[in-house]
Amino acid sequence: MQVDLLAGTGYRPLAIPRPQPTILVFDSGLGGLTVLSRTTQACPGAHIVYAADDAGFPYGRLSEEALVVRVLAVMERLIARFHPDLAIIACNTASTLVLPALRARFAIPFVGTVPAIKPAAAATRSGMISVLATPGTVARVYTRELIETYAGACDVNLVGATRLAGLAEQALKGEAVDDGALFAEIAPCFVEAGGRRTDVVTLSCTHYPLLLERMKRLAPWPVEWIDPAPAIARRVAALLGPMGDASCPDATAVFTSGTSLSGPLRIALAGHGLAQVAIEPMPLAN
C-alpha cells in the first residue's frame, strides 16, 4: 500500500509503552470511518477523536488554495482542543495537497493517504489498473508523479467519480442509494482492450470502501479492490509504538457543521465506537 508517511522527518516510534495516546482521524466527511475501524483494531489502547469537516464537504469542489487554507484552519482548532499525539489525514484529496503545509505548521506527526499506485502495479497481471478517486485527486500532480514512478509499464485509467463519495455518505446515513447511480460511478473503471481487461481497482478515496460490497456485486467482472485503511493503521501503530492494550471507551466524533446528524447516522457512529458526538463550528467553505 502506497501511503504518504513520515520518511525523513525524524519521527521514531516511542520506546516505552504509554497509556492512551490520542489519535485524531480527520476527513471531510464520513469516509475516514473506514480508516478509523482499522486504526482502532491496530491501536486498541488509544483514545480516538474522529473529526469530520462536514461544513466543507466535499473538498473536491474547493480550489487548491482554498483547500489548504481550510484544512489548516480546521486542524489548528482541533489540535488546540484535543491535543492529539498523531493525526491521520484520512482523505486522499487533502493528503495529496495539504500534508507539506500541515507538517510545516504543526509539531505532531501526520499520516496521509495517497492513491495506491505502487501496490496496484505490483498486483496487476493484465497490466491494466484503474484509480477510482475524486476529481480533485485525479487532477493532482502528486497522483501523476506516483504513476510515473511506480506504474510506468502499466495502462493506468484515472476515474474521477463525481458522486461516489456523496453516495457513500447517503448510504451511511440510512438513505437509499440506487444501484444504477452507483454502477454509473464505477463503470468507467472496467476497460477491455486488446484481449486484456482491468484487474485491479484502487479505492483512492476513503469513502469508497463504505460501498465496497455493493460495488463488488455490481462489477461486470471480478477485480482486486485495494483499500488503503489496513496499511494506514499498521503505520500508525508502528509510529506510536507500544501502548496499553485495554480499549479506550471515550472515543469522540466531532463535526464542523452537524446539520446531517440524523438518527440513523448517530446509530452508525455508535457502531464505530463513536457514541459521543460534539460540534466544533466552522464557517461553511466557500
LOTORZA-152843 format. One record per residue (C-alpha): residue number from 1; residue in one letter; x, y, z. Coordinates in Angstrom, 1 decimal. Layout:
LOTORZA-152843
NUM, A, X, Y, Z
...
This chain:
LOTORZA-152843
1, M, 0.0, 0.0, 0.0
2, Q, 1.4, 3.4, -1.0
3, V, 0.8, 5.7, 1.9
4, D, 2.4, 9.1, 2.3
5, L, 4.1, 8.9, 5.7
6, L, 7.0, 10.4, 7.7
7, A, 10.2, 9.4, 5.9
8, G, 12.9, 11.8, 6.6
9, T, 11.0, 13.8, 9.2
10, G, 12.9, 12.4, 12.3
11, Y, 9.9, 10.8, 14.0
12, R, 10.6, 7.5, 15.7
13, P, 8.3, 5.0, 17.5
14, L, 8.2, 5.6, 21.2
15, A, 10.5, 3.2, 23.1
16, I, 8.2, 2.6, 26.1
17, P, 4.5, 1.9, 26.4
18, R, 2.4, 4.9, 27.2
19, P, -1.3, 4.7, 28.1
20, Q, -3.9, 6.0, 25.8
21, P, -2.2, 8.3, 23.3
22, T, -4.7, 10.4, 21.4
23, I, -5.1, 9.8, 17.6
24, L, -7.0, 12.3, 15.5
25, V, -8.6, 10.8, 12.4
26, F, -9.6, 13.6, 10.1
27, D, -11.7, 13.6, 6.9
28, S, -14.0, 16.0, 5.0
29, G, -16.9, 13.6, 5.9
30, L, -17.6, 10.0, 6.9
31, G, -15.1, 8.2, 4.6
32, G, -12.5, 8.2, 7.3
33, L, -14.6, 5.8, 9.3
34, T, -13.1, 3.0, 7.2
35, V, -9.6, 4.1, 8.5
36, L, -11.0, 4.6, 12.0
37, S, -12.1, 1.0, 12.2
38, R, -8.7, -0.4, 11.2
39, T, -6.9, 2.0, 13.5
40, T, -9.0, 1.1, 16.5
41, Q, -8.1, -2.6, 15.8
42, A, -4.4, -1.8, 15.5
43, C, -4.2, 0.6, 18.4
44, P, -6.8, -0.6, 21.0
45, G, -5.1, 1.4, 23.8
46, A, -5.5, 4.8, 22.0
47, H, -8.1, 7.5, 22.6
48, I, -9.7, 8.2, 19.2
49, V, -11.1, 11.5, 18.0
50, Y, -12.8, 11.3, 14.7
51, A, -13.2, 14.8, 13.1
52, A, -15.4, 15.3, 10.0
53, D, -15.3, 18.7, 8.3
54, D, -18.8, 18.3, 7.1
55, A, -19.2, 22.1, 6.7
56, G, -16.5, 21.9, 4.0
57, F, -17.7, 18.7, 2.3
58, P, -17.0, 17.8, -0.4
59, Y, -13.4, 19.0, -0.6
60, G, -13.2, 18.3, -4.3
61, R, -15.2, 21.5, -5.1
62, L, -12.6, 23.7, -3.4
63, S, -9.7, 25.3, -5.3
64, E, -6.2, 24.1, -4.2
65, E, -5.5, 27.3, -2.4
66, A, -8.9, 27.3, -0.6
67, L, -8.4, 23.7, 0.4
68, V, -5.0, 24.3, 2.0
69, V, -6.4, 27.3, 3.9
70, R, -9.5, 25.4, 5.0
71, V, -7.6, 22.3, 6.3
72, L, -5.0, 24.4, 8.2
73, A, -7.7, 26.4, 9.9
74, V, -9.8, 23.4, 10.9
75, M, -6.7, 21.4, 12.1
76, E, -5.5, 24.3, 14.2
77, R, -8.7, 24.4, 16.1
78, L, -8.8, 20.6, 16.5
79, I, -5.3, 20.3, 17.7
80, A, -5.8, 23.1, 20.2
81, R, -8.9, 21.4, 21.6
82, F, -7.9, 17.7, 21.6
83, H, -4.0, 17.8, 21.8
84, P, -3.5, 14.7, 19.6
85, D, -0.2, 12.8, 19.6
86, L, -0.7, 11.9, 15.9
87, A, -3.1, 12.9, 13.2
88, I, -4.3, 10.8, 10.3
89, I, -5.5, 12.7, 7.2
90, A, -8.0, 10.1, 6.0
91, C, -8.7, 11.9, 2.8
92, N, -6.8, 11.5, -0.5
93, T, -8.0, 14.8, -1.8
94, A, -6.4, 16.7, 1.1
95, S, -3.4, 14.4, 1.6
96, T, -2.2, 14.9, -2.0
97, L, -2.0, 18.6, -1.4
98, V, -2.0, 19.7, 2.2
99, L, 0.4, 17.4, 4.0
100, P, 3.5, 19.6, 3.5
101, A, 1.7, 22.7, 4.9
102, L, 0.4, 20.7, 7.9
103, R, 3.9, 19.4, 8.7
104, A, 5.4, 22.8, 8.4
105, R, 2.7, 24.3, 10.8
106, F, 2.3, 21.7, 13.5
107, A, 4.8, 19.7, 15.5
108, I, 2.8, 16.4, 15.7
109, P, 3.3, 13.6, 13.1
110, F, 0.8, 13.3, 10.2
111, V, 0.0, 10.1, 8.4
112, G, -1.6, 10.8, 5.0
113, T, -3.5, 8.7, 2.4
114, V, -2.5, 8.8, -1.3
115, P, -3.6, 6.7, -4.2
116, A, -2.3, 3.1, -4.0
117, I, -0.5, 3.1, -7.3
118, K, 2.5, 1.1, -6.2
119, P, 0.7, -1.9, -4.8
120, A, -1.8, -1.8, -7.8
121, A, 1.1, -2.0, -10.2
122, A, 2.6, -4.9, -8.3
123, A, -0.7, -6.8, -8.1
124, T, -1.9, -6.5, -11.7
125, R, -1.5, -9.4, -14.1
126, S, -3.1, -7.8, -17.1
127, G, -1.2, -4.5, -16.8
128, M, -4.5, -2.6, -16.7
129, I, -5.3, -0.8, -13.4
130, S, -7.9, 1.8, -12.5
131, V, -7.6, 4.5, -10.0
132, L, -11.1, 5.3, -8.6
133, A, -10.8, 8.7, -6.9
134, T, -12.4, 12.1, -6.6
135, P, -11.9, 14.6, -9.5
136, G, -9.6, 16.6, -7.2
137, T, -7.3, 13.6, -6.5
138, V, -7.2, 12.7, -10.2
139, A, -6.1, 16.2, -11.1
140, R, -3.2, 16.3, -8.6
141, V, 0.3, 16.5, -9.9
142, Y, 1.2, 14.2, -7.0
143, T, -1.0, 11.4, -8.5
144, R, 0.6, 11.7, -11.9
145, E, 4.1, 11.5, -10.3
146, L, 3.1, 8.3, -8.5
147, I, 2.0, 6.8, -11.8
148, E, 5.3, 7.8, -13.5
149, T, 7.3, 6.4, -10.6
150, Y, 5.6, 3.1, -9.9
151, A, 3.3, 2.3, -12.8
152, G, 5.2, 3.3, -16.0
153, A, 4.8, -0.1, -17.5
154, C, 1.0, -0.2, -16.8
155, D, -2.1, 1.2, -18.5
156, V, -3.5, 3.4, -15.8
157, N, -7.0, 4.6, -16.1
158, L, -7.8, 7.6, -13.9
159, V, -11.5, 7.7, -13.0
160, G, -12.7, 10.9, -11.3
161, A, -16.0, 9.9, -9.7
162, T, -18.2, 13.0, -9.2
163, R, -20.9, 11.5, -7.0
164, L, -19.5, 8.4, -5.3
165, A, -18.3, 10.0, -2.0
166, G, -21.8, 11.6, -1.7
167, L, -23.5, 8.3, -2.4
168, A, -21.4, 6.7, 0.4
169, E, -22.4, 9.4, 2.8
170, Q, -26.1, 8.8, 1.9
171, A, -25.8, 5.1, 2.5
172, L, -24.2, 5.5, 5.9
173, K, -26.9, 7.9, 6.9
174, G, -29.5, 5.3, 6.0
175, E, -30.7, 6.9, 2.8
176, A, -31.4, 4.9, -0.3
177, V, -28.7, 4.6, -2.9
178, D, -29.8, 3.4, -6.3
179, D, -27.8, 0.6, -7.9
180, G, -28.0, 2.4, -11.3
181, A, -26.4, 5.5, -9.8
182, L, -23.7, 3.5, -8.1
183, F, -22.9, 1.5, -11.2
184, A, -22.6, 4.7, -13.3
185, E, -19.9, 5.9, -11.0
186, I, -17.8, 2.7, -11.1
187, A, -18.4, 1.6, -14.7
188, P, -15.5, 3.6, -16.2
189, C, -13.1, 1.6, -14.1
190, F, -13.8, -1.5, -16.2
191, V, -11.9, -1.4, -19.5
192, E, -11.3, -4.1, -22.1
193, A, -8.7, -3.7, -24.9
194, G, -6.5, -6.0, -27.0
195, G, -7.7, -9.1, -25.2
196, R, -6.9, -7.6, -21.8
197, R, -9.1, -6.0, -19.2
198, T, -8.8, -4.2, -15.9
199, D, -8.0, -6.5, -13.0
200, V, -7.1, -4.0, -10.2
201, V, -9.1, -1.0, -8.9
202, T, -7.6, 1.2, -6.2
203, L, -10.1, 2.8, -3.8
204, S, -8.4, 6.2, -3.8
205, C, -11.0, 7.9, -1.6
206, T, -11.6, 6.6, 1.9
207, H, -15.4, 6.9, 1.4
208, Y, -15.4, 4.2, -1.2
209, P, -14.9, 1.1, 1.0
210, L, -18.2, 2.0, 2.6
211, L, -19.8, 0.8, -0.6
212, L, -17.3, -2.0, -1.4
213, E, -19.7, -5.0, -1.1
214, R, -22.2, -3.3, -3.4
215, M, -19.5, -2.4, -5.9
216, K, -18.3, -6.0, -5.9
217, R, -21.8, -7.1, -6.7
218, L, -22.3, -4.6, -9.5
219, A, -18.9, -5.1, -11.1
220, P, -19.1, -6.6, -14.6
221, W, -16.2, -8.9, -13.7
222, P, -14.1, -9.7, -10.6
223, V, -11.2, -7.4, -9.8
224, E, -8.9, -6.8, -6.9
225, W, -10.0, -3.8, -4.9
226, I, -7.3, -2.1, -2.9
227, D, -8.4, -0.4, 0.3
228, P, -5.8, 1.9, 2.0
229, A, -7.1, 1.5, 5.5
230, P, -5.1, -1.6, 6.7
231, A, -1.7, -0.1, 5.7
232, I, -2.5, 3.2, 7.3
233, A, -3.4, 1.5, 10.6
234, R, -0.2, -0.5, 10.6
235, R, 1.9, 2.6, 10.1
236, V, 0.1, 4.5, 12.9
237, A, 0.7, 1.6, 15.2
238, A, 4.4, 1.5, 14.3
239, L, 4.8, 5.2, 14.8
240, L, 3.1, 5.3, 18.2
241, G, 5.0, 2.2, 19.4
242, P, 3.9, 0.1, 22.4
243, M, 0.9, 1.1, 24.3
244, G, -1.6, -0.4, 26.7
245, D, -3.9, -2.9, 25.1
246, A, -7.0, -2.0, 27.0
247, S, -9.7, -0.5, 24.8
248, C, -10.3, 3.2, 25.4
249, P, -14.1, 3.8, 25.8
250, D, -14.3, 7.5, 25.3
251, A, -13.9, 7.8, 21.5
252, T, -15.4, 11.1, 20.2
253, A, -16.9, 12.2, 16.9
254, V, -16.6, 15.9, 16.0
255, F, -18.4, 17.7, 13.2
256, T, -17.8, 21.2, 12.0
257, S, -21.5, 21.6, 11.0
258, G, -23.5, 18.6, 12.2
259, T, -26.5, 19.5, 10.1
260, S, -26.8, 15.9, 8.8
261, L, -26.6, 14.2, 12.2
262, S, -29.8, 12.1, 11.7
263, G, -30.9, 9.2, 13.9
264, P, -29.5, 6.5, 11.6
265, L, -26.2, 8.3, 11.3
266, R, -25.9, 8.5, 15.1
267, I, -26.6, 4.8, 15.3
268, A, -23.9, 4.2, 12.6
269, L, -21.4, 6.3, 14.5
270, A, -22.1, 4.4, 17.7
271, G, -21.4, 1.2, 15.7
272, H, -17.9, 2.5, 15.1
273, G, -17.5, 3.2, 18.8
274, L, -18.4, 6.9, 18.5
275, A, -21.2, 7.3, 21.0
276, Q, -20.0, 10.8, 21.9
277, V, -20.7, 13.5, 19.3
278, A, -19.6, 17.1, 19.5
279, I, -19.9, 20.1, 17.2
280, E, -16.9, 22.4, 16.6
281, P, -18.5, 25.1, 14.4
282, M, -16.5, 26.3, 11.4
283, P, -17.8, 28.6, 8.7
284, L, -19.1, 26.9, 5.5
285, A, -16.3, 26.5, 2.9
286, N, -16.5, 28.9, 0.0
